[in-house]
Amino acid sequence: MRESFEKAVAFTLHWEGDYSKDDGGGETKWGIARKMHPRITDKDWKNFTKQDAVLMYYNDYWEEINCDQFEFPYDCYVFDCAINLGVGFTKGALGTYGSGQLNEARRQHYLERAKENPKLQKYIRGWLLRVADLEKTFPVKEVKPLNTSPVGLAIAGLKILSPFHNTRDAYRDAAANPEAQVPPYLDAKFLGSLVTLITTAATIAGIQIPPEAQKVIDQVIQALIDNGANIAKGIGACWGISLIISHFVFNTINQAKDSGGPKE
């Protein structure tokens, strides 16, 4: 995950700066605290560069805590925590809370340290802002659960089919012309998404696909195999599938309306 490491380093360097000896960790260069790395000689410390810091970041922190085992952005969270609070604390927090709650454990640790040592209270705001900026810079993408109710599946089908439905006349014309050019959204990937939509929706909703519908699906699969060898066949199959899905969608919506809404 070289790309993740570079992103994490850029963030950490931004917050650590180049040199400090008043951040609660003693004399520090680019986030590397001298007192935490006694193997660094006076001569090496005097000539210590950003490149030296980045090399230590990778060997002593990224590799030491095995950040590659975590998905992005949690690898960046783990790395920055290790730089700021140490590998020992980070490993312990991961063992207790896991990567998903690491930032919360980090905030709590800051508050406890400041409570135990009032001299550290002046750093609280900066520490908490750093964690907030970390989460803002590398947000966790929210994965919304699939709405498997009949109406939920119907709405999903309509959203996917809307661009197809709005240009149905163009598809009909293309289907009648074997020499027609395939629109970019009717490539193999688009055909595959339609097949996946029908089979997944049918499985989840318990819909029994009739033989004529399965025939059209088979045509689409063949069009995928041909990969555009038969343009009219592929476009025609897509048009047929859109009609089938529309039939399922509107039947489902009407049934839901007649029954007073979907049953969860």
C-alpha positions in Angstrom: 0.0 0.0 0.0 2.7 2.5 -1.0 0.0 5.0 -2.0 -1.6 4.9 1.4 1.8 5.3 3.1 2.6 8.4 1.1 -0.8 9.9 1.9 -0.4 9.1 5.6 3.2 10.6 5.7 2.0 13.8 4.0 -0.7 14.3 6.6 1.6 13.5 9.5 4.4 15.8 8.2 1.9 18.6 7.9 0.9 18.4 11.5 4.4 17.6 12.9 6.3 20.4 11.2 10.1 20.4 10.8 11.3 21.1 14.3 9.9 21.6 17.8 10.9 21.2 21.4 7.7 22.3 23.0 5.0 19.8 22.0 5.0 17.5 25.0 7.4 15.1 23.4 10.6 17.0 23.8 13.0 17.8 21.0 11.3 16.6 17.8 12.2 16.7 14.1 9.5 15.9 11.5 7.6 14.0 14.2 10.6 11.9 15.3 11.1 12.5 19.1 14.8 12.3 20.0 14.2 10.9 23.5 12.1 8.0 21.9 15.0 7.0 19.6 18.1 6.9 21.7 20.0 5.0 18.9 20.2 8.3 17.0 23.7 9.8 17.7 24.3 13.5 18.3 25.9 13.7 14.9 23.1 12.0 13.2 20.5 14.1 15.0 22.3 17.3 14.0 22.1 16.2 10.3 18.7 14.6 10.6 16.7 15.2 7.4 13.1 14.8 6.3 14.1 11.8 4.2 15.6 10.3 7.3 12.3 10.8 9.1 10.3 9.3 6.3 12.6 6.2 6.3 12.0 5.8 10.1 8.3 6.4 9.6 8.2 3.4 7.3 10.6 1.0 9.1 9.8 1.9 12.8 6.1 2.6 12.5 4.3 1.6 9.3 6.1 -1.8 9.1 6.4 -2.3 12.9 2.7 -2.1 13.4 1.9 -3.7 10.0 -0.3 -0.9 8.7 -0.8 -2.8 5.4 -3.1 -5.2 7.2 -5.7 -2.4 7.5 -7.9 -1.1 4.8 -7.7 2.6 3.8 -8.3 4.9 5.6 -7.8 2.9 8.8 -4.1 2.3 7.9 -3.6 6.1 7.9 -5.4 6.3 11.3 -3.2 3.6 12.8 0.0 5.2 11.4 -0.7 8.7 12.7 -1.7 7.4 16.1 1.6 5.4 16.3 3.6 8.5 15.4 1.8 10.7 17.9 1.3 8.3 20.8 3.8 5.6 20.1 3.6 2.0 18.7 3.0 0.5 22.2 -0.1 2.6 22.9 -1.4 2.0 19.3 -1.0 -1.8 19.5 -2.7 -1.9 22.9 -5.6 0.3 21.7 -6.0 -1.8 18.6 -6.2 -4.9 20.7 -8.8 -3.4 23.0 -10.9 -1.3 20.6 -10.0 -2.3 17.1 -9.2 0.0 14.2 -12.8 1.3 13.9 -12.7 2.8 17.4 -9.0 3.8 17.5 -9.6 7.5 17.0 -12.1 7.6 19.8 -9.6 5.8 22.1 -7.0 8.3 21.1 -9.3 11.3 22.1 -10.0 9.7 25.4 -6.3 9.1 26.0 -5.6 12.8 25.4 -8.3 13.9 27.9 -7.0 11.5 30.5 -3.4 12.7 30.1 -4.4 16.3 30.5 -6.5 15.5 33.5 -3.6 13.7 35.2 -1.1 16.4 34.2 -2.6 19.9 34.0 0.6 21.1 32.2 -0.6 19.2 29.1 -3.9 20.9 28.9 -2.5 23.6 26.6 -2.0 20.8 24.0 -5.5 19.4 24.2 -7.0 21.6 21.5 -4.3 20.8 19.0 -4.4 17.1 19.7 -8.1 16.9 19.2 -8.0 19.1 16.1 -5.4 16.8 14.6 -7.7 13.7 15.0 -10.6 15.7 13.6 -8.5 16.7 10.6 -7.4 13.2 10.1 -11.0 12.0 9.8 -11.8 14.9 7.5 -8.8 14.3 5.3 -9.4 10.5 5.1 -13.1 10.0 5.7 -14.6 6.5 6.0 -17.0 5.9 3.2 -20.4 5.1 4.5 -21.8 1.9 3.0 -25.5 2.0 3.0 -27.2 -1.3 3.6 -29.2 -2.7 0.7 -32.9 -2.1 1.1 -34.3 -5.5 0.2 -37.9 -4.7 0.6 -39.9 -5.0 -2.7 -40.3 -1.2 -3.1 -36.6 -0.7 -2.2 -35.6 -3.1 -5.0 -38.0 -1.5 -7.3 -36.6 2.0 -6.7 -33.1 0.7 -7.2 -34.1 -0.8 -10.5 -35.7 2.4 -11.7 -32.6 4.4 -10.9 -30.4 2.0 -12.9 -32.8 1.9 -15.8 -33.6 5.7 -16.0 -30.9 6.6 -18.5 -31.8 3.6 -20.6 -35.5 4.4 -20.5 -35.0 8.0 -21.5 -33.3 7.1 -24.7 -35.4 4.1 -25.7 -36.1 5.4 -29.2 -32.4 5.6 -29.9 -32.0 2.0 -28.8 -34.9 0.8 -30.9 -33.3 2.5 -34.0 -29.9 1.0 -33.2 -31.4 -2.5 -32.7 -32.9 -2.3 -36.2 -29.5 -1.4 -37.8 -26.8 -4.1 -37.6 -24.2 -1.4 -38.5 -25.2 0.9 -35.6 -22.5 2.1 -33.2 -22.9 0.9 -29.6 -23.4 3.8 -27.2 -20.6 3.9 -24.6 -23.1 2.9 -21.9 -24.1 -0.2 -23.7 -20.7 -1.9 -23.5 -20.1 -5.2 -21.9 -19.9 -3.7 -18.5 -23.4 -2.1 -18.8 -24.8 -5.4 -20.2 -23.3 -7.2 -17.3 -24.8 -4.8 -14.8 -28.3 -5.5 -16.2 -27.8 -9.2 -15.9 -26.6 -8.8 -12.3 -29.5 -6.6 -11.4 -32.1 -9.0 -12.7 -30.6 -12.1 -11.1 -29.8 -10.5 -7.8 -33.2 -8.8 -7.5 -35.0 -12.0 -8.5 -33.1 -14.0 -5.9 -33.6 -11.6 -3.0 -37.2 -10.8 -3.8 -38.1 -14.4 -4.5 -39.2 -13.6 -8.0 -39.6 -16.6 -10.3 -38.2 -15.5 -13.7 -40.5 -16.8 -16.5 -38.9 -18.8 -19.4 -39.3 -16.0 -21.9 -37.4 -13.6 -19.5 -34.7 -16.2 -19.0 -34.4 -16.5 -22.8 -33.7 -12.7 -23.0 -31.1 -13.0 -20.2 -29.4 -15.8 -22.1 -29.3 -13.5 -25.1 -27.6 -10.8 -23.0 -25.1 -13.3 -21.7 -24.3 -14.4 -25.3 -23.9 -10.8 -26.3 -21.3 -10.5 -23.5 -19.5 -13.5 -24.9 -19.6 -12.0 -28.4 -18.4 -8.7 -26.8 -20.2 -6.6 -29.4 -19.9 -9.0 -32.3 -23.6 -8.7 -32.9 -24.6 -5.1 -32.2 -28.3 -5.4 -33.0 -28.6 -8.6 -30.9 -26.9 -7.0 -27.9 -29.0 -3.8 -28.0 -32.2 -5.7 -28.6 -31.5 -7.9 -25.7 -30.9 -4.9 -23.4 -34.2 -3.4 -24.6 -36.0 -6.6 -23.8 -34.4 -6.8 -20.4 -35.5 -3.3 -19.6 -39.1 -4.1 -20.4 -38.9 -7.2 -18.2 -37.5 -5.3 -15.3 -40.0 -2.5 -15.8 -42.8 -5.1 -15.6 -41.4 -6.5 -12.4 -40.9 -3.0 -10.9 -44.3 -1.7 -11.6 -46.1 -4.9 -10.6 -44.2 -4.8 -7.3 -45.1 -1.2 -6.7 -48.8 -1.8 -7.5 -48.9 -4.8 -5.2 -47.3 -2.7 -2.4 -49.9 0.0 -2.9 -52.8 -2.5 -2.9 -51.5 -4.1 0.4 -50.9 -0.7 2.1 -47.1 -0.7 1.7 -44.2 -3.1 1.8 -44.1 -5.7 4.5 -40.8 -5.7 6.4 
